[in-house]
Amino acid sequence: MNYNLNEIAEFYGGGGHFEASAFIVKNKSIRDLKTELIKDLESRLLR
């Protein structure tokens, strides 16, 4: 299965392309970001 992570990067104000995407998150702990990303990825993968 392939997934375009650029969509997630764009959601967080970043960008890139299919093979290289990035974003910066401020004022959020790694723990909170990890929880949020896991939920987001699960919902996208289960579509």
C-alpha distance matrix in Angstrom:
0.0 3.8 6.7 10.3 12.4 15.4 15.7 16.4 18.7 20.6 21.1 22.9 24.9 23.1 21.1 19.8 17.2 13.5 14.1 17.0 17.8 20.4 22.7 25.8 26.8 30.5 32.4 29.7 29.4 26.5 26.4 26.4 23.7 21.5 22.1 21.5 18.1 16.9 18.1 16.6 13.0 13.5 14.9 12.3 9.4 12.0 12.9
3.8 0.0 3.8 6.8 9.3 12.0 12.7 13.8 15.7 17.4 18.5 20.2 21.9 19.8 17.5 16.1 13.4 9.7 10.5 13.4 14.3 17.2 19.7 23.0 24.3 28.1 30.4 27.9 28.0 25.1 25.6 25.4 22.3 20.5 21.6 20.5 17.0 16.5 17.9 15.7 12.4 13.9 15.0 11.8 10.0 13.2 13.6
6.7 3.8 0.0 3.8 6.0 8.8 9.1 10.1 12.2 13.9 14.7 16.6 18.3 16.5 14.5 13.7 11.4 8.2 9.8 11.9 11.9 14.5 16.6 20.0 21.1 24.8 27.1 24.8 25.1 22.5 23.1 22.5 19.4 18.0 19.0 17.5 14.0 14.2 15.3 12.7 9.7 11.9 12.6 9.2 8.4 12.0 12.0
10.3 6.8 3.8 0.0 3.8 5.3 6.3 8.1 9.5 10.8 12.3 14.3 15.4 13.4 11.0 10.2 7.9 5.3 7.8 9.5 9.0 11.9 14.1 17.7 19.2 23.0 25.6 23.7 24.5 22.1 23.2 22.4 19.0 18.3 19.6 17.6 14.2 15.3 16.3 13.2 11.0 13.9 14.1 10.5 11.1 14.5 14.0
12.4 9.3 6.0 3.8 0.0 3.8 5.3 5.3 6.4 8.7 10.0 11.2 12.7 10.6 9.0 8.9 8.1 6.5 8.1 8.2 6.6 8.7 10.6 14.1 15.5 19.3 21.9 20.0 20.8 18.5 19.8 19.0 15.4 15.0 16.6 14.6 11.2 12.8 14.3 11.2 9.4 12.9 13.5 10.5 11.5 15.1 15.1
15.4 12.0 8.8 5.3 3.8 0.0 3.8 5.4 4.9 6.0 8.6 9.9 10.4 8.1 5.8 5.9 5.6 5.9 8.3 7.7 5.4 7.7 9.4 13.2 15.1 18.7 21.6 20.4 21.7 19.8 21.6 20.4 16.8 17.1 18.8 16.3 13.3 15.6 16.6 13.2 12.3 15.9 15.8 12.8 14.4 17.8 17.1
15.7 12.7 9.1 6.3 5.3 3.8 0.0 3.8 5.5 5.2 6.3 9.0 10.0 9.1 7.7 9.2 9.0 9.0 11.8 11.4 8.9 10.3 10.8 14.2 15.3 18.8 21.3 19.8 21.5 20.0 21.2 19.5 16.1 16.6 17.6 14.7 12.2 14.4 14.6 10.9 10.7 14.0 13.2 10.2 12.7 15.6 14.5
16.4 13.8 10.1 8.1 5.3 5.4 3.8 0.0 3.8 5.4 5.0 6.6 8.9 8.3 8.3 10.3 11.0 10.9 12.8 11.8 8.7 8.9 8.7 11.6 12.2 15.8 18.0 16.3 17.7 16.2 17.4 15.8 12.3 12.9 14.1 11.2 8.6 11.3 11.8 8.4 8.6 12.2 11.9 9.8 12.3 15.2 14.9
18.7 15.7 12.2 9.5 6.4 4.9 5.5 3.8 0.0 3.8 5.4 5.3 6.4 4.8 5.1 7.6 9.4 10.5 11.8 9.8 6.2 5.6 5.4 8.7 10.2 13.9 16.7 15.6 17.3 15.8 17.8 16.4 12.8 13.9 15.7 13.0 10.6 13.8 14.8 11.6 11.9 15.6 15.6 13.5 15.8 18.9 18.6
20.6 17.4 13.9 10.8 8.7 6.0 5.2 5.4 3.8 0.0 3.8 5.3 4.9 4.7 4.9 8.1 10.0 11.6 13.8 12.1 8.6 8.4 7.6 10.5 11.9 15.1 17.8 17.2 19.4 18.6 20.5 18.5 15.1 16.7 18.1 14.9 13.1 16.3 16.5 13.0 13.9 17.3 16.5 14.4 17.2 19.9 18.9
21.1 18.5 14.7 12.3 10.0 8.6 6.3 5.0 5.4 3.8 0.0 3.8 5.5 7.2 8.5 11.8 13.4 14.4 16.6 15.0 11.5 10.7 8.9 11.0 11.0 14.0 16.1 15.1 17.6 17.1 18.5 16.0 13.0 14.8 15.5 12.0 10.9 14.2 13.8 10.5 12.2 15.4 14.2 12.8 16.0 18.2 17.4
22.9 20.2 16.6 14.3 11.2 9.9 9.0 6.6 5.3 5.3 3.8 0.0 3.8 5.7 8.5 11.9 14.3 15.7 17.1 14.8 11.0 9.0 6.2 7.4 7.3 10.2 12.7 12.0 14.5 14.2 16.1 13.9 10.7 13.2 14.5 11.3 10.4 14.1 14.4 11.6 13.4 16.7 16.2 15.2 18.1 20.5 20.2
24.9 21.9 18.3 15.4 12.7 10.4 10.0 8.9 6.4 4.9 5.5 3.8 0.0 3.8 6.9 10.6 13.5 15.7 17.3 14.7 11.0 9.0 6.3 7.6 8.7 11.2 14.1 14.3 17.1 17.0 19.4 17.2 14.1 16.7 18.2 15.1 14.1 17.8 18.1 15.2 16.7 20.1 19.4 18.0 20.9 23.5 22.8
23.1 19.8 16.5 13.4 10.6 8.1 9.1 8.3 4.8 4.7 7.2 5.7 3.8 0.0 3.7 7.2 10.4 12.8 13.9 11.1 7.4 5.7 4.1 6.9 9.4 12.4 15.7 15.7 17.9 17.2 19.8 18.3 14.8 16.7 18.8 16.1 14.3 17.8 18.8 15.8 16.5 20.2 20.0 18.0 20.5 23.5 23.0
21.1 17.5 14.5 11.0 9.0 5.8 7.7 8.3 5.1 4.9 8.5 8.5 6.9 3.7 0.0 3.7 6.8 9.6 11.0 8.6 5.5 5.8 6.6 10.1 12.8 16.0 19.4 19.1 21.0 19.8 22.2 21.0 17.3 18.6 20.7 18.1 15.7 18.8 19.9 16.6 16.6 20.3 20.1 17.6 19.7 22.9 22.2
19.8 16.1 13.7 10.2 8.9 5.9 9.2 10.3 7.6 8.1 11.8 11.9 10.6 7.2 3.7 0.0 3.7 7.1 8.0 5.8 4.2 6.5 8.9 12.5 15.5 18.8 22.3 21.9 23.4 21.7 24.2 23.4 19.6 20.4 22.7 20.4 17.6 20.3 21.7 18.5 17.8 21.5 21.6 18.7 20.2 23.7 23.0
17.2 13.4 11.4 7.9 8.1 5.6 9.0 11.0 9.4 10.0 13.4 14.3 13.5 10.4 6.8 3.7 0.0 3.8 5.7 5.4 5.6 9.1 12.0 15.7 18.5 22.0 25.3 24.5 25.7 23.7 25.9 25.2 21.4 21.7 23.8 21.6 18.5 20.6 22.0 18.8 17.4 20.9 21.0 17.7 18.8 22.3 21.5
13.5 9.7 8.2 5.3 6.5 5.9 9.0 10.9 10.5 11.6 14.4 15.7 15.7 12.8 9.6 7.1 3.8 0.0 3.8 5.9 7.0 10.7 13.7 17.5 19.9 23.6 26.7 25.4 26.2 23.9 25.7 25.1 21.4 21.0 23.0 21.1 17.7 19.2 20.7 17.6 15.6 18.8 19.2 15.7 16.2 19.8 19.2
14.1 10.5 9.8 7.8 8.1 8.3 11.8 12.8 11.8 13.8 16.6 17.1 17.3 13.9 11.0 8.0 5.7 3.8 0.0 3.8 6.8 10.3 13.9 17.4 20.1 23.7 26.9 25.5 25.9 23.3 25.3 25.3 21.6 20.9 23.3 21.9 18.3 19.7 21.8 19.1 16.8 20.0 21.1 17.9 17.9 21.6 21.6
17.0 13.4 11.9 9.5 8.2 7.7 11.4 11.8 9.8 12.1 15.0 14.8 14.7 11.1 8.6 5.8 5.4 5.9 3.8 0.0 3.8 7.0 10.7 14.0 17.0 20.5 23.8 22.8 23.3 20.9 23.3 23.3 19.5 19.3 22.1 20.6 17.2 19.2 21.4 18.7 17.0 20.5 21.6 18.7 19.2 22.9 23.0
17.8 14.3 11.9 9.0 6.6 5.4 8.9 8.7 6.2 8.6 11.5 11.0 11.0 7.4 5.5 4.2 5.6 7.0 6.8 3.8 0.0 3.8 7.2 10.8 13.6 17.2 20.5 19.6 20.5 18.4 20.8 20.4 16.6 16.9 19.5 17.7 14.5 17.0 19.0 16.2 15.1 18.8 19.5 16.9 18.1 21.7 21.7
20.4 17.2 14.5 11.9 8.7 7.7 10.3 8.9 5.6 8.4 10.7 9.0 9.0 5.7 5.8 6.5 9.1 10.7 10.3 7.0 3.8 0.0 3.8 7.1 10.1 13.6 17.0 16.2 17.3 15.5 18.3 17.8 14.1 14.9 17.8 16.0 13.3 16.3 18.3 15.8 15.3 19.1 20.0 17.9 19.4 22.9 23.1
22.7 19.7 16.6 14.1 10.6 9.4 10.8 8.7 5.4 7.6 8.9 6.2 6.3 4.1 6.6 8.9 12.0 13.7 13.9 10.7 7.2 3.8 0.0 3.8 6.7 10.1 13.5 13.1 14.7 13.6 16.5 15.5 12.0 13.7 16.3 14.2 12.3 15.8 17.4 15.0 15.5 19.2 19.7 18.2 20.2 23.3 23.5
25.8 23.0 20.0 17.7 14.1 13.2 14.2 11.6 8.7 10.5 11.0 7.4 7.6 6.9 10.1 12.5 15.7 17.5 17.4 14.0 10.8 7.1 3.8 0.0 3.8 6.6 10.2 10.4 12.2 11.7 14.9 14.1 11.0 13.3 16.1 14.3 13.2 16.7 18.3 16.5 17.4 20.9 21.6 20.6 22.7 25.6 26.0
26.8 24.3 21.1 19.2 15.5 15.1 15.3 12.2 10.2 11.9 11.0 7.3 8.7 9.4 12.8 15.5 18.5 19.9 20.1 17.0 13.6 10.1 6.7 3.8 0.0 3.8 6.9 6.7 9.0 9.2 12.2 10.9 8.2 11.3 13.6 11.8 11.7 15.2 16.5 15.2 16.8 19.9 20.4 20.1 22.4 24.9 25.5
30.5 28.1 24.8 23.0 19.3 18.7 18.8 15.8 13.9 15.1 14.0 10.2 11.2 12.4 16.0 18.8 22.0 23.6 23.7 20.5 17.2 13.6 10.1 6.6 3.8 0.0 3.8 5.6 8.3 10.0 12.9 11.5 10.0 13.4 15.3 13.9 14.5 17.9 19.0 18.1 20.0 22.8 23.3 23.4 25.8 28.0 28.7
32.4 30.4 27.1 25.6 21.9 21.6 21.3 18.0 16.7 17.8 16.1 12.7 14.1 15.7 19.4 22.3 25.3 26.7 26.9 23.8 20.5 17.0 13.5 10.2 6.9 3.8 0.0 3.8 6.8 9.7 11.9 10.2 10.0 13.5 14.8 13.8 15.3 18.4 19.0 18.8 21.1 23.5 23.9 24.5 27.0 28.8 29.7
29.7 27.9 24.8 23.7 20.0 20.4 19.8 16.3 15.6 17.2 15.1 12.0 14.3 15.7 19.1 21.9 24.5 25.4 25.5 22.8 19.6 16.2 13.1 10.4 6.7 5.6 3.8 0.0 3.8 6.6 8.3 6.4 6.5 9.9 11.1 10.4 12.1 14.9 15.7 15.8 18.0 20.2 20.9 21.8 24.0 25.8 26.9
29.4 28.0 25.1 24.5 20.8 21.7 21.5 17.7 17.3 19.4 17.6 14.5 17.1 17.9 21.0 23.4 25.7 26.2 25.9 23.3 20.5 17.3 14.7 12.2 9.0 8.3 6.8 3.8 0.0 3.8 5.3 5.2 6.2 8.5 10.0 10.6 12.2 14.2 15.6 16.4 18.1 20.0 21.4 22.5 24.1 25.9 27.6
26.5 25.1 22.5 22.1 18.5 19.8 20.0 16.2 15.8 18.6 17.1 14.2 17.0 17.2 19.8 21.7 23.7 23.9 23.3 20.9 18.4 15.5 13.6 11.7 9.2 10.0 9.7 6.6 3.8 0.0 3.8 5.5 5.0 5.9 8.5 9.8 10.3 12.0 14.2 15.0 16.0 18.0 19.8 20.7 21.9 24.0 25.9
26.4 25.6 23.1 23.2 19.8 21.6 21.2 17.4 17.8 20.5 18.5 16.1 19.4 19.8 22.2 24.2 25.9 25.7 25.3 23.3 20.8 18.3 16.5 14.9 12.2 12.9 11.9 8.3 5.3 3.8 0.0 3.8 5.5 5.1 6.3 8.7 10.0 10.7 12.5 14.3 15.4 16.6 18.6 20.1 21.1 22.7 24.9
26.4 25.4 22.5 22.4 19.0 20.4 19.5 15.8 16.4 18.5 16.0 13.9 17.2 18.3 21.0 23.4 25.2 25.1 25.3 23.3 20.4 17.8 15.5 14.1 10.9 11.5 10.2 6.4 5.2 5.5 3.8 0.0 3.8 5.4 5.2 6.2 8.6 10.0 10.8 12.3 14.3 15.6 16.8 18.5 20.1 21.4 23.2
23.7 22.3 19.4 19.0 15.4 16.8 16.1 12.3 12.8 15.1 13.0 10.7 14.1 14.8 17.3 19.6 21.4 21.4 21.6 19.5 16.6 14.1 12.0 11.0 8.2 10.0 10.0 6.5 6.2 5.0 5.5 3.8 0.0 3.8 5.5 5.0 6.0 8.5 9.9 10.4 12.0 14.1 15.4 16.3 18.0 19.9 21.5
21.5 20.5 18.0 18.3 15.0 17.1 16.6 12.9 13.9 16.7 14.8 13.2 16.7 16.7 18.6 20.4 21.7 21.0 20.9 19.3 16.9 14.9 13.7 13.3 11.3 13.4 13.5 9.9 8.5 5.9 5.1 5.4 3.8 0.0 3.8 5.4 5.2 6.1 8.6 9.8 10.5 12.1 14.3 15.3 16.2 18.2 20.3
22.1 21.6 19.0 19.6 16.6 18.8 17.6 14.1 15.7 18.1 15.5 14.5 18.2 18.8 20.7 22.7 23.8 23.0 23.3 22.1 19.5 17.8 16.3 16.1 13.6 15.3 14.8 11.1 10.0 8.5 6.3 5.2 5.5 3.8 0.0 3.8 5.6 5.3 6.3 8.7 10.1 10.7 12.5 14.4 15.5 16.7 18.9
21.5 20.5 17.5 17.6 14.6 16.3 14.7 11.2 13.0 14.9 12.0 11.3 15.1 16.1 18.1 20.4 21.6 21.1 21.9 20.6 17.7 16.0 14.2 14.3 11.8 13.9 13.8 10.4 10.6 9.8 8.7 6.2 5.0 5.4 3.8 0.0 3.8 5.5 5.3 6.2 8.7 10.0 10.8 12.4 14.3 15.6 17.1
18.1 17.0 14.0 14.2 11.2 13.3 12.2 8.6 10.6 13.1 10.9 10.4 14.1 14.3 15.7 17.6 18.5 17.7 18.3 17.2 14.5 13.3 12.3 13.2 11.7 14.5 15.3 12.1 12.2 10.3 10.0 8.6 6.0 5.2 5.6 3.8 0.0 3.8 5.4 5.0 6.0 8.4 9.9 10.5 12.0 14.1 15.7
16.9 16.5 14.2 15.3 12.8 15.6 14.4 11.3 13.8 16.3 14.2 14.1 17.8 17.8 18.8 20.3 20.6 19.2 19.7 19.2 17.0 16.3 15.8 16.7 15.2 17.9 18.4 14.9 14.2 12.0 10.7 10.0 8.5 6.1 5.3 5.5 3.8 0.0 3.8 5.4 5.2 6.1 8.6 9.9 10.5 12.1 14.5
18.1 17.9 15.3 16.3 14.3 16.6 14.6 11.8 14.8 16.5 13.8 14.4 18.1 18.8 19.9 21.7 22.0 20.7 21.8 21.4 19.0 18.3 17.4 18.3 16.5 19.0 19.0 15.7 15.6 14.2 12.5 10.8 9.9 8.6 6.3 5.3 5.4 3.8 0.0 3.8 5.5 5.2 6.2 8.7 10.0 10.7 12.7
16.6 15.7 12.7 13.2 11.2 13.2 10.9 8.4 11.6 13.0 10.5 11.6 15.2 15.8 16.6 18.5 18.8 17.6 19.1 18.7 16.2 15.8 15.0 16.5 15.2 18.1 18.8 15.8 16.4 15.0 14.3 12.3 10.4 9.8 8.7 6.2 5.0 5.4 3.8 0.0 3.8 5.5 5.3 6.2 8.6 10.1 11.2
13.0 12.4 9.7 11.0 9.4 12.3 10.7 8.6 11.9 13.9 12.2 13.4 16.7 16.5 16.6 17.8 17.4 15.6 16.8 17.0 15.1 15.3 15.5 17.4 16.8 20.0 21.1 18.0 18.1 16.0 15.4 14.3 12.0 10.5 10.1 8.7 6.0 5.2 5.5 3.8 0.0 3.8 5.5 5.1 6.0 8.5 10.2
13.5 13.9 11.9 13.9 12.9 15.9 14.0 12.2 15.6 17.3 15.4 16.7 20.1 20.2 20.3 21.5 20.9 18.8 20.0 20.5 18.8 19.1 19.2 20.9 19.9 22.8 23.5 20.2 20.0 18.0 16.6 15.6 14.1 12.1 10.7 10.0 8.4 6.1 5.2 5.5 3.8 0.0 3.8 5.5 5.2 6.1 8.8
14.9 15.0 12.6 14.1 13.5 15.8 13.2 11.9 15.6 16.5 14.2 16.2 19.4 20.0 20.1 21.6 21.0 19.2 21.1 21.6 19.5 20.0 19.7 21.6 20.4 23.3 23.9 20.9 21.4 19.8 18.6 16.8 15.4 14.3 12.5 10.8 9.9 8.6 6.2 5.3 5.5 3.8 0.0 3.8 5.6 5.3 6.5
12.3 11.8 9.2 10.5 10.5 12.8 10.2 9.8 13.5 14.4 12.8 15.2 18.0 18.0 17.6 18.7 17.7 15.7 17.9 18.7 16.9 17.9 18.2 20.6 20.1 23.4 24.5 21.8 22.5 20.7 20.1 18.5 16.3 15.3 14.4 12.4 10.5 9.9 8.7 6.2 5.1 5.5 3.8 0.0 3.8 5.5 5.5
9.4 10.0 8.4 11.1 11.5 14.4 12.7 12.3 15.8 17.2 16.0 18.1 20.9 20.5 19.7 20.2 18.8 16.2 17.9 19.2 18.1 19.4 20.2 22.7 22.4 25.8 27.0 24.0 24.1 21.9 21.1 20.1 18.0 16.2 15.5 14.3 12.0 10.5 10.0 8.6 6.0 5.2 5.6 3.8 0.0 3.8 5.6
12.0 13.2 12.0 14.5 15.1 17.8 15.6 15.2 18.9 19.9 18.2 20.5 23.5 23.5 22.9 23.7 22.3 19.8 21.6 22.9 21.7 22.9 23.3 25.6 24.9 28.0 28.8 25.8 25.9 24.0 22.7 21.4 19.9 18.2 16.7 15.6 14.1 12.1 10.7 10.1 8.5 6.1 5.3 5.5 3.8 0.0 3.8
12.9 13.6 12.0 14.0 15.1 17.1 14.5 14.9 18.6 18.9 17.4 20.2 22.8 23.0 22.2 23.0 21.5 19.2 21.6 23.0 21.7 23.1 23.5 26.0 25.5 28.7 29.7 26.9 27.6 25.9 24.9 23.2 21.5 20.3 18.9 17.1 15.7 14.5 12.7 11.2 10.2 8.8 6.5 5.5 5.6 3.8 0.0
